[in-house]
């Protein structure tokens, strides 16, 4: 059973509706409507700029999600513009949860870089302390303790480090390590660092998280592979509207299938 049952998008005043993000066509299409989240996995699909990410941002702020880097979404300056709309959302829960996280593709790359820098800084401090001849052995031990613990925690969680893996490997490792049961996960274009084979591995992770660990996922994606997660409800954001759509009817699936069936027919017109 999904944790978050539905989201109602209230109709703003005329003055408020004239400001971003209320001017986004898909956002305007949601005024006064309720989106039902009847399955543990909800997909948002549509062209770039259609409003998928805006909806996820608003949900992250309204729910109080943490970002993948453990920062509260409410403290993320890149999401401040969305707060007025987030405040207007009405959430109905089956079981309210603050577990889980919100992640954009760019957050993953930033988090991997942050972890690399943190580890390098800790290791530099360790070398500095170990080389300090003014400190006794006991003093060095006490001084090294917090840095050694932090480095060991990073190594235990990520092995050689997220930066030492391929983007696909590190993304999957990060998701696995940050996953907790009964969480609500808001994921914006998680396919960005993933090859088709890694996308299949990600689908397997989501399927297990939902079926065995009580997770709920709301995912904005362009990937026909990720869209195929079993029993997901799919909302199309194309054409300035928001409406349920069958997997086979999404433009992403139809276009990909047609291209693969006859790539030469497409390429000769480019």
Secondary structure as UniProt FT lines:
FT   STRAND          4..9
FT   HELIX           14..17
FT   TURN            20..23
FT   HELIX           25..29
FT   TURN            30..32
FT   STRAND          33..36
FT   STRAND          41..45
FT   TURN            48..49
FT   HELIX           52..63
FT   STRAND          66..67
FT   TURN            68..69
FT   HELIX           73..75
FT   HELIX           77..82
FT   HELIX           83..88
FT   STRAND          89..93
FT   STRAND          102..104
FT   HELIX           105..130
FT   TURN            133..134
FT   HELIX           137..158
FT   TURN            159..160
FT   HELIX           162..164
FT   HELIX           167..178
FT   TURN            181..182
FT   STRAND          184..188
FT   HELIX           190..193
FT   HELIX           196..213
FT   STRAND          216..220
FT   HELIX           224..227
FT   TURN            230..231
FT   STRAND          233..236
FT   HELIX           238..240
FT   STRAND          243..244
FT   HELIX           247..249
FT   HELIX           251..261
FT   HELIX           263..267
FT   TURN            268..269
//
